[in-house]
Amino acid sequence: MSNKVENTNLTTEEKAELKAENKAEFREWLAFQKKEFVKNVNIVKQLVLRSIKVQYRNSVIGVFWTILNPLLNMLVMYLVFSSMFQRSGGATPTDGETYALYLLCGNIVFGMMRTATFQSLPSIVQNRGLLTKNKMSYNVFPLSYTLSAVVNFGFSFIALLGVMLFVRFFSGQAVFSFNIFLVLVALPALFLFSYGLSLVLSAMYTFFRDIKHFYNVFLTLWMYLTPIFYNINMFDNAGFSASFMKTVIKLNPMYYFVEYFRDVVYRCSAHEGAISGLKAEVANAIATGSNSLAELQVDLAATIEAAQLPGVGAVFTLYAIGGITTLIGAIVFMATKRKFIYNI
Amino acid sequence: MFKSHKKHIMKNSENVIEVENVCMDFYRRDEKVDNLKEFFVRLVKGKLERKKERILENISFELKKGESIGLIGHNGAGKSTLLKIISNIIEPTEGTVRTHGVIAPLLNLGAGFDYEATGKENVYLNGAILGYSKKELEHKYKEIVEFSELEKHMNIPLKNYSSGMVARLGFAIAIDVEPQILLVDEILSVGDENFRRKCADKIDELRRKGVSFVIVSHNIDQVRKLCQKALWIENSHVRGYGDVNEVCDRYEEYCADIKKKAEQAKRAAEVEKFAKAEAEAEAKAEELLSAVLNENSTAEAVAEAENK
């Protein structure tokens, strides 16, 4: 081909010809890549469909189980932790938020990451039958499992909406608002984070099979380091160990995801709902000349601040976490890809 | 620069496959180290070195459009590895492989199936892996079902299929992708007699259409019937390449030779064993004889002494 021509004294015409040829070649290469991409998209689509169908084929209640599962989980945690926190001093762990919502929100966000990574971990080895007999990309498997975790997240979200409705009717606390659509802004970042981790884990699993046990233990530790059933503000007033714990939790990427989802799903709108009530109380205090006016005003200011939606900065943090993880995952995956076939 | 694309530019435009000086190395540890614990134990002990093993050495061949080639040789010679290299599943350590057109690898039917999913889902998944969109597959689906004769079973999970049914479905999918090159690895013996004939007919039809075949088989008669060329690989080297009858004759001669040698060795061993047994028996007999003679002589001596 033209690239192999070693003669450097080319005339301008020849150079132009070479350029045109390179261009044509590039175009063909692009077409080839596009074809590959379309093929992979098709495969991923089929794999996601398959995993969702297979997951629920053998259960009596089918897809309904995905909705029921986080609800039951929430119920168990609610019963255990609310009574536990009440016994140990009676302080509410969530500053007056509805504890059920607090739990459920944290649980489904963390659960999405957990299912995505834990299912992707053995995915390349499990599908060795396909990989050793067909020409296909390895990364379609972690990708498809992460995507089916996203779909499951969607189902679980229905459960969350159900609980919000329930809470709305019985305590009037959770207020629905358009904020909830911001979940769609953060979800791709969570997907990227899970995908990056899945790439690293599935690549490592082809070399070392006992990673699965380590990761299982690590996931438990990780769950306790994420404020799912407790609140990070509980560490506010204690000594060194508490502030140390706070730092550790803030180094945990899942903390930012969990908190962002809580903010946009119900927290801000709940605070917004509380503002008008507080305003009425302040007006009442001014009218009657009550002593608690200053206290009420501080409360009002705090509530208004809490009702502020997380800004662009928070979203940027999430995408930075997700992007960097995916980048690292892709590098690890690309570097080890050629050796997979000998180990699976 | 754009390597993945260049694999499709042939040196000779008539060829569909060009394999040039392909070498393949595998790294093997004595025992498989597939967990961290073992890895660190060996790291400390310093027993982590791997053995390099050459599985293919300098393999070259080319195939023109419409031609078929049979890969023959004994088990473990590297034929299946070569098929995997041609279908681009693994990359060769050295050398280049250029192919032109859609390749359908028929390596081990049903290996790519998910046994929890139904037949229909498997058709769509396998079709996607072979590079077909859903729309194209909707057209083909009917043909595939018809060919495999599994109309009644398409909506039950594959785990409830018999192994023959799985093989039939696999063959029907693979054959329906309209490939330019078909790689076949020991699979022309699936299903019952009826289905086997159907497969043979289909393969004939494809050959008439100008599809090239690469066939791995231990059935030499089949290779003679289907192929124009043959490549004989023995101990990771090419032992013969060219006209199918010539190479197959030589291969059969070689096989017969090996068989003969084995038989000769067996016979020699038997003869030796027999001779050994005979010698032993002889020695024993002699011993006995001498013992009897001795006894006689002592008896004679005693008698003589008594006479005196």
Contacts between the chains, C-beta under 8 A, distances in Angstrom:
chain1	res1	chain2	res2	distance
A	1	B	6	7.4
A	1	B	9	7.2
A	3	B	1	7.3
A	25	B	2	6.3
A	25	B	5	7.4
A	26	B	2	6.8
A	28	B	5	5.9
A	29	B	2	3.8
A	29	B	4	7.5
A	29	B	5	4.1
A	32	B	4	6.7
A	32	B	5	4.7
A	32	B	8	7.7
A	33	B	4	7.8
A	33	B	5	8.0
A	35	B	131	7.8
A	38	B	133	7.2
A	39	B	128	7.3
A	39	B	131	4.8
A	42	B	128	4.2
A	42	B	132	7.5
A	42	B	133	5.9
A	42	B	134	6.9
A	43	B	125	7.7
A	43	B	128	4.6
A	43	B	129	5.8
A	45	B	128	7.3
A	45	B	134	7.8
A	46	B	121	7.8
A	46	B	124	5.5
A	46	B	125	4.5
A	46	B	128	4.5
A	47	B	125	7.0
A	49	B	121	7.5
A	50	B	114	6.2
A	50	B	117	5.4
A	50	B	121	5.9
A	50	B	125	6.0
A	53	B	117	6.9
A	53	B	121	6.8
A	54	B	114	7.2
A	54	B	116	4.5
A	54	B	117	5.9
A	57	B	116	7.2
A	57	B	157	7.5
A	129	B	111	4.6
A	129	B	112	5.8
A	129	B	113	7.6
A	130	B	111	7.4
A	130	B	112	4.4
A	130	B	129	6.7
A	131	B	89	7.8
A	132	B	84	7.6
A	132	B	89	6.7
A	132	B	111	7.5
A	133	B	89	7.3
A	133	B	105	6.5
A	133	B	107	4.7
A	133	B	108	5.8
A	133	B	111	4.5
A	133	B	112	5.6
A	134	B	89	7.0
A	134	B	105	6.5
A	134	B	112	5.8
A	134	B	129	5.1
A	134	B	130	7.4
A	135	B	87	5.8
A	135	B	88	4.9
A	135	B	89	5.5
A	135	B	103	7.5
A	135	B	105	7.2
A	136	B	129	5.6
A	207	B	34	7.1
A	208	B	34	6.7
A	208	B	35	5.2
A	208	B	36	4.5
A	208	B	39	6.5
A	209	B	34	5.1
A	209	B	35	5.0
A	210	B	35	4.1
A	210	B	36	5.3
A	210	B	37	6.1
A	211	B	36	6.9
A	214	B	36	7.6
A	338	B	91	6.9
A	341	B	89	7.4
A	341	B	90	5.3
A	342	B	26	6.8
A	342	B	27	6.7
A	343	B	34	6.8
